[in-house]
Amino acid sequence: MKTTSKLIKTCLLIMAVVFMASCSDDDGDNPIIVTSDPDIVDLAIATDDLSNLVAALQRAELVTALQADGPFTVFAPTNAAFETFLQDNNFATLEDVPVDVLTQVLLNHVVEGEFLSSNLTTSYVSSLSTAGPGGANLSLYIDTSNSVTINGISDVVTPDVEAENGVVHIVDAVIGLPNIVDHAVANAGLTELVGALTDGGNTTFTDLLSDDTTDFTVFAPVNDAFASFENPNGNELANILSNHVIVGTAAFSSGLSNSYVSTAGVNTDEDNLSLYINTDSGVTLNGVSNVAIADIVATNGVIHAVDAVIDVPTVVTFAVADPNFSTLVSALTELTPATDFAGILSRTAGGNGDGIDPDFTVFAPTNAAFDALAEIPEESVLTQVLLHHVIGGANVRSEDLTDGIMPATLEGDMITINLPGTGDNIADVTDGSGTTGIGIVAVDVQAGNGVIHVLNQVMIPNTGN
């Protein structure tokens, strides 16, 4: 193959020197100087089947860019590829393509660095196109499982045409600017996700994620993730899939931090579900799903491939996932073994014999809140303390909090909300013992079976009743 490419290069060099020592565009501007040591542009000029590419480079004023030192890897569409591109996008001629669009399409065929076909692997690389959110470079999906295919649509037909400043691979289709759906369809490792998104001819997700007026972040489970997912709570698949999508922002891995975000998934009241992102070691979502491939950039957002399906969370999901609640989790489990707090707060349906039914509103003390106690009470008292932090049968979000007494907690005592809060507190709480100034410092961590508000102190019930 290398001998063949050298022969092609030699022939092209002879053609370039003999026939095209100097040429220009139709109006005489922007002359293209062909050197004795051909660069990528020289090779394109000397190849009859790349004349449309040359014309496109001239129209987009990218000739000089591809004559730079590089090195570059260029996937060069044939004339037929350009003709199909024009027809498919309802352009009569190349001149009808807006220059800004044409520029980004052409740059999406160029990768920094020199990659011969023998060095290409099935993976994502960044093109020079800056058509991603905020000017981010678009991703190209290179599939080498059967020859070389780019973004699932363009095959290399002539590889390894080497130039002085890089290498050219001639391809049979123009590589358009991919949206999130295009990237999902192109990757064979995401076929289970695509099948789930389109099950029964459903176009809800494909329509949504093809929208070029909104940015999205999609945590896309790989095929193995779907194969191992058993949907233990029988949640609707559409809502599970929605819980993998953040609408309105492209969250690149460099900007992720330990935090909660809202997804397109909802609870029964149509409140958007929360997603807990932890970046202490890689990127983990709700404590169960890890990002395996980050920052697959599309025109309308970014995809992060993940190794597990993210089910609709319960309030327990967040308590376990968030390290700020590790003491609370210990209190709910090992310190109170006689009460199945985890099982109770994981309930997703009513009709339980004990009358403790979701939705739950949980006022969750942080580790620091527990640390401020003189000591953690023994089990019988601690059980009542923990029950004092939960209201059953109500999903009370921040917009529902008003001055006054809340419904009784599972322990039996009521708490009082005072708005606005003092200092940095969103609201102040008076607990059953009469202690005031307990701060709600974060609100609306939304699960499928309830909501969590975060406290900076542990609430104590009235131990005298």
N, C-alpha and C positions, 0 to 999 in steps of 0.2 A: 504494500500500500504506500509506504514511504517513497519507494522508487517511482511509483506512478505519479505521486504528487510532485516530486522533483521534476519529472518529465513535463507535467502540465505547467509547472512554474517556468521552466526553461522556454517552452513554446510561447507562453504568454509574454515572457520577457522579450523574446525576439519580435513578436507581433507588436508589442508596445513600442520598442525602439524603432522598428522599421516603419510602422504605419501611423503611430500616434505620438510622435515626439512632443507635440504640443497640440492641445485642443481646448475648446471653450464651449460654453453653453450657447443656445440659439441666438442670443442677442449680443454675444461677444463679451459679456461680463463674466466675472468669476472664472478666469482661465484655469484649467486643470493642467498642471505641468507633470508630464510623465517622466520619471527619472530612470536612470539606467539600472537602478536597483529597486525593483517595483515594490511599492507599498500596497496596502489593501485596495485603495482606490484605483491604482494602476491596473491591478489584476481584474477588477470589476470592469474597467473600461475596455480591457482587451478580451473580454468574454462576451460574445454576442448575446448569450441568453441572460445576461445581467444588465442589459441596456436600460430597462425600466428602473432598476435599482439605481443606476447612475443618475438617471433623470430625477429620481426622487431625492437623492442626496443633494443634487444641485438645487432643487426647489426648496429644500429645507435648510440649505446652506450648512450642510454637515460635511462637505468635502474636506475642508481644512482639518476638522476634528479627527477624521479617520486617516489623515496623513500625518498625525502626530506620532510621537515615538511609541506610544502604547506600552507594552503589547496589548492587542485586542484579539478577542475571538468574535468573529462575525458570522451569523447565520444568514446567508445571502439568498433571498427569494428569487426564483427564476421569473422570467417575463410572464409565463403562464400563471404563476402564483399571483403576481400583481394584477393581472387581468381578472382573475377570479375574485380577488379582494375588492376590486372596483365594482364588479357586478354585484357581489353580495352586499355591498354597502351603498348601492344605488348612486355611484359616482360614474359619470360618463367618461371622464378622463382623469388623469393624475392631477390636472390643474384644478379640478373641482374639490379635491380634498383640502380642507382647511390646513394651513401651514402648521399651526400648533399641533393639530392631531397627527399630521404626517410626521412631524418631528419626533413626537413621542413613540409612534409606531416604529419608526426606523431605529430609534435608540433602544427599543425593546428587543432588537436583534443583535445587540452588541454587549459583550461581557468584558470586563477588565481582566487581563491576563491571557496567556496563550495556552489553550487547551486542545491538544490533538485528540482525535477520536479515542485513542488508546488510553487517554487520561480522563475521559468523561465517565462518570458513574451516575447511577440513579440517585438524584439528589436535587435540591433547590440551589440555584445561584441567583445573584442579583444582576439585572440588566442595567444599562445606563439610563433607561427611561425613568423620569421622575414624576410619573403620573399617579403615584400612590398618594395616600392621604398626607397632607402637609409637605408634599414634595418628596416623599419617600421613594426609593428605588423599587421598581416592580420586581417580583420574583419570577424566575423561569423554572419550570419543572422539566428536568432532563430525565428521560426514561431510556435506559440502555438495555432493557430486558429483551428487546427484539429490534436490532439495529439501534438507531438514535432517533427519538421522537421528542419534540419540544411542545410543552403545554397540551399534549394529547392531540395536536392537530397538524403539526409540521414535521415531516420526515427528512432526515439528511439523505440526499441522493448522491452527492459527491463530497466526500470528506477530505480534510487535511490538505487544502490548497494553501501552501505556506507563502507568506509574504515577508517583507523586510521588517514590518512592525506588527506581525501577528499571524493568524491563520484564519482562513475562510472555509466554512462548511456550507455548501450550496443546498438549499432546502426547497421543498415542493409546495410550500404554502406560507403566506404571510402570517406572522405571529401577531395576532391582534392584542389589544390591551385587555388583560383578563380581569373579570370581576370575581367575587368570592365563589360563585357557582361554577364558573369556568375552571378555577383551580381545583375545586372539589371533584369535578367530573374527570379532570385530567389524571388524577392520582389513583392508581389501582389499589392503593392501600386504604382508600376512603370509599370503596364501593358500597360497603354496608351502610355508611352514613347517607350516601346519595340515595340508596334504595329506600331507606327509612324516610327520608325527606320527601320522596316522590311516591310513596306507597299508595296504590289505588288511584294513580293519576293525580294525586294531590299536587297543586302548584303553589300553595300558600307560601311555603318556604323559598322555593326557587324564585317566585315573584318578588318576595321581600328582599332576599339576599342578592338580587340582580339590580336593585334600586341604586341608581348612581347619584341620587340627591342626598343620601344619608350614609354615614360611615358606620361600619359594624366591626365588632370583635367576635370571632367565632372560635370556640374551643371544640375542635373536631375530633371525636373519638375514632381511633383507627379500627380496622376490621376486627382485630383480636379483642378489642374492648367490647364491641357489640356481641361477639361470640360468647364472652364470659358473663354478660349482664343478664340477670334473671328477673329483674323487675320485682323485687320481693314485696313491695307495697301495692302492686297492681296499678301504678300511676299511668295516666294517659301518655302514650308515646309522644304525641305532639307537644305536650307540656314539658316532658323530659327534654326533648330536642330544643324547645324554646329556652330552657334553662341553661343552654350552652351558648346563648347569643346575648351580647350586650349591644344595645341599639343606641346610636348617636355618637359613638366615639371609636377610634381605632387605637386600641391599647397595645402599644409595642412593648416587648419584654423589658426594654431599658427603662420604661416608665412605670413598671409595676412595682408595688410595694405591699407590705402587709396591710390589707384594707378590705372593706366590704364594697361591692358594687351591686347594682341592680341588673337583673337579666330580663329577658322577654317572657320568662316563665311567670305564672301567676298562681295565687292560692284561690280558694273558692270565692273569695270576695273580689277577685280580680286585682289584688294588690301584687305588684311585681316582687318576685322572689329575690332574696339576696344571695350573693356568691362570695365566699371568703377566699381571698387570694393570700397565700403565704409564700414569701420569697426567701425564707431563712436558708433553704437548701434547694436550689432550683426553684421551680414554680409549682406549687401544689394548690389544688382547688377543693374546697370543702373537706380537706383532709384525706381525700380518697383518689384524686386523679392528678397525675403529674404531666406537665408539658414535656413531650418527647421531641417535637420539632417546633421551634419558635419562629415567629415573624415571617410567615408566608404572605407576602404583600400583594394585594389586589388593588384595583382602582378605587374600590369602595370600602376598603377596610383591610383587616389583617386576620389570618387564620393561625391558631396555635394547635397543632396536632397533639392529642392527649391520649393517655394509655388506659383510661377507664371512663365509662359513662358516668356522668354526674347526675345522680337521681334527684328527685324533688326532696329538698332537705327537711328534716324535722328540727325542732329547737335543740334536740340533743346533738344533731349533726354539728351545729355551730359551736356548742359548748365543748365538744371533743376536739374540733378542728382548730379552735383559736387558743393559742398558748396562754393568753391573758386570763383564761378561765380554768386553768389546770387545777387550782385549789378547789374551785367549785365542783369540778368533775370528781375529784377525790372525795369531797364531802358527800356527793350524791351517790357514790358507789362504795368504796372500801370503808368509809367511816360510818355508813348507815346501811349495813348489809340486810337488816330486817325489812327494809322498804325498797321495792323495785322502782326507784325513781327513773332510771333509764327507760324501763319498759313503759311506765306511765306516761312520761313526756315524749315518748315516741309514737303514741297512739295517733292514728289518723282518722278514726271514725268514732262516732258516739255510741250510746247504748251500752256502756260498760256498767257492770253490776254495782260498782262502788259509787257511781254517779260522777266520777271524775272524767269528764269528756273534753276533747279539744273543741274549739281552739284554746290555746294557752297563751296568756300574757305573762312573760317571765321577766322579772327584774333581777338581772344577773350581776352579782358583785364580782369585781375584778380580784386578781390575786392580791393586789395592794390593799383592797378593802378587807380581806381576810387577815392579812398581815397586821392590820391595825388593831385587831382584837387582842385582848390580853391573853386569851387562849381560845381554842376552838372547843365548844361545849361537847360534853359526852353525848352518846348517840340519841338518847330519848329527847334531850333538849334540842340537839342539832336538827333532828328530824322536824320538829315544829318550826325551827328557824327557817329551814329550807322551804317548808310548805308555805310559810309567810311571804315568800318571794314569788308565788305563783297564783294567778287568777285563772280559774277554769271557765270554759264556755264562752270566751270572749277574746277577739283579736283586737286589742286596744292599741291602735297606732298613735303616733305623736299628735296627729291632727284631731284625735279623739280625746286627748288628755285635756281636761278642763279643771279650773280651780274647784276643789271640793273632794268629797269622799269617794273613793273607788269602790267597786263591788268587793265583797269579802274575799280574802285570800283562801287558799285551800286549808290553811291553818285555822281560819275562822275569824281572825281579827281583820279590821279594815285599815287601809292606809289612806293618807290624804295628800293630794297633789297641790302644790303651790306654784303658780305661774305669775311672772317669769321667775326663773331661778336666780339665785344670787351668784355673783362672781362668774365663773366659767360654766356654772351648771345650767343646763337647758331648762330644768325644772327642779324644784326642791320637793322632797318627800318627808312626810311625818309618819313614822312607823307606828305599829300597835302599842309600843311601850311609851310613845309620846316624844321620842327623840326627833328633833327637827333638823332641817338643813342637810339632810342626806341628798346627795346630788345625782340626778340623772345626767350622765355625761355623754351618752350616745344613744340614739334611738333608731327604731325601725329596722332591726336586723330581722328580715322577714323570712319565715319558714313556711312550709306548706301547711303546718298544723298549729301555727301561732307566731308570735312576734316577741323579740327580745329587746329590752331597754337596759342599758348598762349603768350600774350604780358604783359610786366611789366609796360607799360604806355598806356594811352588812346591816340589814334591818332586823330588829329584835321584836318579837311579838309581846303582848302583855302576858307575862308569865304568872300573873296572879289570878287569872281567871280559869 
